[in-house]
Amino acid sequence: MTVSLIISTYNWPRALYLCLDSVMQQTVMPSEILIADDGSGMSTRDVVKHFENISPVPVHHIWHEDRGFRVAAIRNKAIAASRGEYIIHIDGDLILHRNFIQDHMIFAREGCYVSGSRGVITEMLAEKVLSGEITSLSATTKGVRNSNNAMRIPIMAVLYQLFGPSRSPRSCNLAIWRKDLIRVNGYDENFEGWGYEDTELVLRLNNSGVTQRCMKFQGIVFHIYHKEASRDNKSKNEQRYKDSIRCHRTRCEKGLDRHLTPKISYETGRGSAIVIGG
């Protein structure tokens, strides 16, 4: 199957560099990489251009202007620009285990989406990682919290899938068939600001008959510590999520279909920039 890796980012070029560097070291590469950029400046564009030049697979920079936290919209634009059958969503503040893509491909099943977990890098360790003082991570690295989420034990992953509890999925480590994203119309762009856009998406997937597969002990990522984003819209977004529960929503109105036949100019060649206004 063809795999599109979508990486969400906003104005943290150093973290994005480390994230993309970990993608370059994968045992199995995705078919393409799409940077879903919520309005970053030129420093982020420079990072993307660097990896466009060295990546063995196409890298596309999907960008819209900075008009506040609009991650649902930029992810939809990246999905619309993608060409893979299977889409893996991560955030640009993650460092991937070298088997991350391979693990997701092995774990994929028709009619299912996959939610993974993450190890968390503490603030003190993050400083060393960002400075380049520490260049490799594992579950036993001092300063990695939730270390059970950072252990890669494939046989345990099989057992957890069979007997473990369901988890609350997060878009930092989430894989969905493209056709299923189209079915539910992708992310609801009425969600602006932090919170619930990913939880509401998987609610509609569940309501549509797409079932969850929980991946633990494989598909390992390490989340780089940062200060929390503003939670100003949390209550509003939470209420919209609760409305989706009450209405048993299977599809959102303001979603992916707004971009599937978009006003986009594709440049030819590897690493073309795709800029979407609005």
N, C-alpha and C positions, 0 to 999 in steps of 0.2 A: 504494500500500500504506500501511497505518497503521503508525506507528513509535512505540515506547515507548523513551524514554531513561531508563535506570536509572543513578543516580549514587550510588556507595557513599561513606559518610562516617562519621567518628568524631571528635567533639570538636575540629574545626578550623574554626570558623565563618568566619573571614576568608578562608581558601582556598575554602570552599564558596561564599561570596558572589562571589568573582571567577569561579569556575567557572560559577555560574548567570548571572552578568552576561554572560559570553561566550556562553551559550546564548541569551540574549535578543537577541543581535546576529546570529543565524544568518540566512543568506539563505533557508533553508527551515527552518521550525520542525518539531519532532517533533509527533506527535499528543497526547502527554502526557509529563510528566516525573514520575518517581518517585524520591524520595530514600530510599535504603536505608540507614537510620541504625542503626548497631550499638550504640546506647545512649547517645547524646550528651545533654548537658544543655540547659538552657533557652536558652542563647545560640545554639545551632544551630537550635532551634525558632523563635526570633525571625527568623533569616535566612530560613528557609523561609516563614514567614508573610509577610514582605516580598515575596517573589517570588510567592507565591500571589495577592497583591493586584495585581501589575503584569503578570503573565504573560498572554499572549494564548491560552495553552493551559493545561489543568488541571495543577496541581502537587499531588502527593500525598506526604504524609510517612509513610513506612512505618518504624515504630520498634519495637524491643523493648528490654527492660531490659539494662543493662550487666552481663553475666556473663562477661566476658573476650572475647577475639577470636573472634567467631562470624560472620564475614563470609559464609561459605557459607550459613548459615541465613537471614540477613537478605536476601541476594540472592534466595533462593528465595521468600521472603515477598513481595518486590517483584515477582518474575515472576508469582506467583500473582495478585497484585492488578492486574497490567497488563492492557490491553485491545488492545494493538497486535499485528499479525501478525509484525512484525519488531522485535527487541529489541537495542538498542545499549547495551553496558555500558561505563561509564567510572568513574573514581575522582573524588572530590571535591577532589583536589589538582591538577586539570588545568585549563588554560585552552585553550579550543577555538579553532581558526581559524574564521573566519566561514562557511566553506564546509563545515564538518565534517559536518553532518547530510546536506546535499545530496550530498557525495561518497560517503557510505555508501549512500545510497539508489540512486545510479547504479551503484555497484559490486556491489550485492546480486544473487545468483543463487539460484534454487531448488536445494536439495540441497547448499548450501555454507554455511560460516560464514566470516566475514571477520576476519582479524587485522591490526591496524594497528600502527604504531610511534609513537614519541614523541621529541620533542626534550626535553632536560633543562636546566632552569634552575639555574645554580649558586647556591651559598649567598649570595654577594655580590649577585647580580642578584635573587634571591628577596626579599631584604630591601627592595630598591627597589620591586619589584612589589607586595609586601604592604603597603607604606606608601603606595602610590599615586603615588610619584615617577615610575615608568615605567608607562605605560598601554597601550602597544602592543608587540607582539613579532613578530619575524621570524627567519628562519634566520641573518641577518647581525647580529642584536643581540649586542653584546658580553656574554658570559656565558651564551650558549646553547650547550650541548655537544650532540654527536651532531647537528650542524646539517644533515647530509644527511637526517635523519629529519624535519626541519622545513621542507623545501623543497616547495612545492606546484607540481608540473609535470605536468599531467594526461597528456600524451603519454608521459612517462617512466613513469607509473603503469601504463599499458597494456603497455609493453615489459617492465617488471619482472614483471608478472603472467605474461607469456608465457615469459620467459627467466630470471627471478630465482630464487634458492633459496627453499626453504620456511623459515619462521621459527618460533621457539617462541612460541606465542600467550600473551598476558597479558590479564587482564580489564580492565586500564586502557583498552584500546581494542579492543573485541571485539564483533562483531555476529552474532546467531544468530536463525534463524526460531524463533518461539515453539513451533511444532509439533515442531521438532527437539529443543528443550529438554525438552518433555514426553516425547518418545520415550526420552530417556536419563535422565529423572527429575531433571534439573537438577543443581545442585551437590550433592556428597556432604557431608552435614552432620556426618559423622564427622571431617572436617577442622576442627580448632579450633586457634587460633594461626596464626602466619604460615606461608604456603607451600604450594604444590602443589595447592590446591583448583581453580584455574583450569586448570593443566596437566593434571590428571586428568580434568576435564570434557571438554576437547577430545580427550583420548585416547579417551574413550567415544564421542564424536561420530565420530571417525575409524573406530573399530571398528564403528560402526553404518552406515557408508557415507556419512556426511556429510563432504564434502571441504573442504580449506582453500583459501581465496583470500587471498593476501598483498597487502595494500594498502600501498604505499609511494609517496611523492610526492603523495598525496592523503590526506584524513582526518587532517589535522595536529592534534596536540595538544602542549602544552608542560607538562611536569611540574615542579611547584614543589618545590624542594629541601626536604627535611625529614630529621631523624634517623631511622635505621632502627628499625623495630619490633622487639620482642623475637623472637629466633629459637629460643626454648626448645623449641618443638614441631617444629622443622624435621626432626629425624631420624625422629620418629614419623610425620609427614606424608609424608616421602619414602618410608618403608617402605610406607605404604598405597598410594602412587602406584605403586611397584614391584609390589605385589600385583595392582593393576589391570592392569598390563602382563602379568604372568604368567598371570592368569586370563582375559585378553582380555575384560575387562568391557565390556558395552555399556549397562549400567544399574546405578545404585546403589540400595541398599535404603532408606537414610535420606535421602530427597531431597524433590523438589518436590511429589510427590503428597500429602505430609503437609499441604500448605497449599492445595491446589486446591479443596477443599471445606471451608474453614476456619471457625473461630468468629470471624468478623470483623464488626464493625458499620460499615457504610458510612453516613456522613452525606451528606445530599443537598447539592448545590451544588458549585461549583468550589472546588478547594483543600481538600477534606475531609481530615481527619486519619484515618489508618488505623493503629490501634495493635494490635499482635499480641503477646500475651504468650507466655511460654515461652522 
